[in-house]
């Protein structure tokens, strides 16, 4: 009688069970890291898009953000050189617009929040439009008090400061998202 050198059904089932347990433990972490990387990449692209719009306005119209007198004018200034797909959006007291990249930019429209040379414009970007994970209630909290740099997770709704020459990350979480090396 010849002996076969194959795996038994029990050995195959045990191996599959071990692989299943390892996958169940690691897949949620991989998904979270993937989402965080997507938000980081989106935020970097949003800043790049804003910087391009600022540069184009300066080059073509010889107009910089320091020439803007109100946040409402800032919205029009930015939208001139961006690929905007929807512009008639309000979010509470903020004016918002969507770009073809899937971003949602919000600019405060209250007179108290207008830009000055000493107090640059702060706008917020939702890097994946209205898709989660941040709810509208949480967005309101963020725009009134930006997240802390000690927060563990990268979020999809971050602040950007518009200076006279460029767009820069604003706040601890935004800077952490923009500059921290990936692990």
C-alpha positions in Angstrom: 0.0 0.0 0.0 1.3 3.4 -1.0 1.2 6.3 1.5 0.1 9.7 0.1 1.9 12.9 1.2 -1.0 15.4 1.2 -2.5 17.7 3.7 -5.5 16.3 5.7 -8.8 18.2 5.8 -8.2 19.0 9.5 -4.8 20.6 8.7 -6.3 22.7 6.0 -9.2 23.9 8.2 -6.9 24.8 11.0 -4.7 26.8 8.7 -7.7 28.6 7.2 -9.0 29.4 10.8 -5.6 30.9 11.8 -5.5 33.0 8.6 -9.1 34.2 9.3 -8.2 35.2 12.9 -5.1 37.1 11.8 -7.1 38.8 9.0 -9.9 39.8 11.4 -7.4 41.4 13.7 -5.4 43.3 11.0 -8.0 44.4 8.4 -9.7 47.1 10.6 -6.3 48.8 11.3 -5.4 48.6 7.6 -8.7 50.3 6.7 -8.2 53.1 9.2 -4.7 53.7 8.0 -5.9 53.7 4.4 -8.6 56.3 5.2 -6.1 58.5 7.1 -3.7 58.4 4.1 -6.6 59.3 1.8 -7.4 62.3 4.0 -3.7 63.4 4.1 -3.4 63.2 0.4 -6.6 65.1 -0.1 -5.6 67.8 2.3 -2.2 68.2 0.5 -4.0 68.4 -2.8 -6.5 71.0 -1.5 -3.6 73.2 -0.4 -2.0 72.8 -3.7 -5.2 73.7 -5.6 -5.6 76.8 -3.4 -2.0 77.8 -4.0 -2.5 77.4 -7.8 -5.6 79.6 -7.6 -3.7 82.2 -5.7 -0.8 82.1 -8.1 -3.0 82.3 -11.1 -5.0 85.3 -9.7 -1.7 87.1 -9.0 -0.2 86.3 -12.4 -3.3 87.0 -14.5 -5.1 89.7 -12.6 -2.3 91.1 -10.5 -4.5 90.7 -7.4 -3.4 89.0 -4.2 -5.5 87.9 -1.2 -4.4 91.0 0.8 -6.4 93.1 -1.8 -9.6 91.3 -0.7 -11.8 93.3 1.7 -14.2 90.7 2.9 -14.6 86.9 3.2 -17.4 87.0 0.7 -15.0 88.6 -1.8 -12.5 85.9 -1.0 -14.9 83.2 -2.1 -15.3 84.9 -5.5 -11.6 85.5 -5.7 -10.8 81.8 -5.1 -13.6 80.5 -7.4 -12.3 82.5 -10.4 -9.3 80.1 -10.9 -10.7 76.9 -9.4 -12.8 74.2 -11.2 -16.0 74.8 -9.2 -19.0 72.6 -9.8 -21.4 74.1 -7.2 -21.1 77.5 -5.6 -24.5 78.4 -4.2 -24.0 76.5 -0.9 -24.4 77.8 2.6 -23.4 75.9 5.7 -24.8 77.7 8.7 -23.3 81.2 8.5 -20.5 80.0 6.2 -20.4 80.2 2.4 -19.3 76.9 0.8 -18.4 75.7 -2.7 -17.5 72.3 -4.2 -14.8 71.7 -6.7 -14.5 69.0 -9.3 -11.8 67.3 -7.2 -14.5 66.4 -4.6 -13.5 69.1 -2.1 -15.9 71.3 -0.2 -14.4 74.6 0.9 -16.1 76.7 3.6 -15.4 80.4 4.2 -16.9 82.2 7.2 -19.1 85.1 5.9 -19.6 87.0 9.2 -18.1 90.5 9.1 -16.2 89.8 12.4 -14.3 87.0 10.6 -13.1 89.2 7.6 -9.5 89.0 6.7 -7.0 91.7 7.5 -3.2 92.0 7.2 -2.9 91.2 10.9 -5.5 88.4 10.8 -5.3 86.2 7.7 -8.2 84.4 6.2 -9.0 81.0 7.6 -11.0 78.6 5.5 -12.0 75.0 6.0 -11.8 72.1 3.6 -13.7 68.8 3.7 -11.3 66.7 1.6 -14.0 64.2 0.6 -17.0 66.4 0.2 -20.0 65.5 2.3 -19.0 61.8 2.7 -18.2 60.8 6.3 -16.7 60.4 8.8 -17.3 63.9 10.2 -21.0 64.8 10.8 -22.3 68.4 10.3 -22.5 68.8 14.1 -18.9 67.9 14.5 -17.9 70.2 11.6 -19.5 73.1 13.5 -17.5 72.3 16.5 -14.3 72.1 14.4 -14.9 75.5 12.7 -15.5 77.2 16.0 -12.6 75.4 17.8 -10.2 73.6 15.6 -9.1 70.0 16.6 -6.1 69.5 18.8 -2.8 68.2 17.6 -3.0 65.4 20.2 -6.0 63.9 18.4 -5.1 60.4 17.4 -6.8 60.1 14.0 -6.6 62.2 10.9 -9.9 63.7 10.1 -11.4 64.8 6.7 -12.3 68.4 7.7 -9.3 70.7 8.2 -8.4 74.4 8.3 -6.3 76.4 5.8 -4.8 79.9 6.3 -4.7 82.1 3.3 -1.8 84.6 3.5 -0.9 87.3 1.0 1.1 84.8 -1.0 0.1 81.3 -0.2 -2.2 78.8 1.5 -0.8 77.0 4.5 -2.1 74.4 7.0 -3.7 76.1 10.0 -3.8 74.5 13.5 -2.0 71.6 15.1 -4.0 68.8 13.5 -3.7 70.4 10.0 0.1 70.8 10.4 0.4 67.3 11.7 -1.7 66.0 8.8 0.4 67.9 6.3 3.9 67.5 7.6 4.1 64.4 9.8 5.8 61.4 8.2 3.8 58.3 7.4 4.4 55.4 9.7 
